[in-house]
Structure formats: structure tokens, C-alpha cells
Amino acid sequence: MSEQRSAAEKEHASRVREMFGTIAKRYDLLNHLLSGNIDRRWRRLAALRVRDRLTPGRPQILDVACGTGDLSLTLFELTGAHVTATDFCRPMLSIASRKLFQRSADIKVVEGDALELPFLDRSFDAVTIGFGLRNLAAVEEGLREFLRVLKPGGCLAVLEFSKPQTPGLRGLFQFYFTKLLPVMGGAISGSRSAYTYLPDSVQTFPDQNQLASLISRVGFEDVSYENLTGGIAALHLGRRPK
């Protein structure tokens, strides 16, 4: 990695960390409100798909870029696994810790960067990331880190915004995401820039097929994806070779 790229990654990470720290207190409200609560259904589906791929017993799941802990909590409730939640934004992680405590969820919370995960090689049976991959300064490096900490045969699940597949839905989504969401999100959160960043980051992120190809290129096998709500979001699955 060049010094120039390293500096660019650090600058990107700093901006993302600051942005999410600014909106942390309103993050859950806005997620559910602006998605019409459909984000809960997406997370539940992701957890069920991971559960289908886990071995019997009490497997270890790492939820990267956990934010305020919604996916971590869903994984814990639906899989019965040992879940570790990690994020590099302390205000988001503090909210997650309080939420998990209130729900009596035995989930380990660790502050850490997705590009330098503070875990040993081959530590987890599954790695998940929900709506966080596009925020990484280097997506491919992040995927390589996920591969590193997965046990052989372990499952990767990436839940992320994507590209709607039908022209009509694509047009509606584009209008809502680029015109309405920044105004509503900015008014409620107090940070219009954060909700301008959201559609911008989705627009520049790989589409379903491109992301599947990237995941395969990094070294995952059995890579597949399913479109959610017409492709507004997509769930990508892969497996570390045995």
C-alpha cells in the first residue's frame, strides 16, 4: 500500500467516523422511518440465511461495522450463536452496548476497524456486515480481512444497498434517494451532508454482479446474491474454502 493511498484511506475513515458519530443518536429512528421499517425485514432475512449455513453447536459470528447493533441483535436472537459486534465509531458502539444490555443480549462488543480487525486468523464461523461495506475506504481490503478471520468453510454475508432491477422502481428509488431522503434525513438528524453522502456512496458502489465478482476474486467460493425489494438492497453470500 502506498503512503498516498494510506493517507487517503485514513482521511476517508476519519470523515466516515465523524459523520456517523454526528448522527448516532438519530440513526435508528431514521433507518426505520426512512425505509418504512423494511430494513428490519432485510436484517432478519440475512440472519436466517446465515443460520442455514452454520454448523450445529454454538458457532462464533462476527458482525462488522455493527453500528447501533440491530443486525448483531437479530443474529443473536435467530441463530443462538456467540456474536461479537465491532465498529470503529464509538458513539454508535455506545448506543449498541446500551441496546444490547437492555435486551439482555450476551453479545461481545469490540471497538475496531474493519480494515484491521483485532482478531486472530480463522476465529469465526461467519462474518456479517450490514450496510457498512460501501463505507470502507478500501472495499477489497475489507473483504480480505473478512476472509482472514473466517474459519475454513465459514460463511460471509454482505447486506448492502444495491441497484434496483426494473426501470420504474429504479427511477422512483433514484428520486427518493437523491431528492427526498437528504431533505428528510437532514431535517431530522441535523446533518444534511450525512444523508447526501448516503445516496452518493450507493451510486458509486459496485452493483450486484460486480460485487459478487469482487467477493469471488478475493478468494471466496459459492458466491451468490439475492435481490431484496426489487434490488433496492441485495444480500451476498460466500464461503471461505475448506
Stockholm file with secondary structure:
# STOCKHOLM 1.0

chainA/1-242         MSEQRSAAEKEHASRVREMFGTIAKRYDLLNHLLSGNIDRRWRRLAALRVRDRLTPGRPQILDVACGTGDLSLTLFELTGAHVTATDFCRPMLSIASRKLFQRSADIKVVEGDALELPFLDRSFDAVTIGFGLRNLAAVEEGLREFLRVLKPGGCLAVLEFSKPQTPGLRGLFQFYFTKLLPVMGGAISGSRSAYTYLPDSVQTFPDQNQLASLISRVGFEDVSYENLTGGIAALHLGRRPK
#=GR chainA/1-242 SS CCHHHHHHHHHHHHHHHHHHHHHHHHHHHHHHHHTTTHHHHHHHHHHHHHHHHSCSSCCEEEEETCTTSHHHHHHHHHHCCEEEEEESCHHHHHHHHHHHHHTTCCEEEEECBTTBCSSCTTCEEEEEEESCGGGSSCHHHHHHHHHHHEEEEEEEEEEEECCCSSHHHHHHHHHIIIIIHHHHHHHHHSCHHHHHHHHHHHHTSCCHHHHHHHHHHHTCEEEEEEEEGGGTEEEEEEECCC
#=GC SS_cons         CCHHHHHHHHHHHHHHHHHHHHHHHHHHHHHHHHTTTHHHHHHHHHHHHHHHHSCSSCCEEEEETCTTSHHHHHHHHHHCCEEEEEESCHHHHHHHHHHHHHTTCCEEEEECBTTBCSSCTTCEEEEEEESCGGGSSCHHHHHHHHHHHEEEEEEEEEEEECCCSSHHHHHHHHHIIIIIHHHHHHHHHSCHHHHHHHHHHHHTSCCHHHHHHHHHHHTCEEEEEEEEGGGTEEEEEEECCC
//
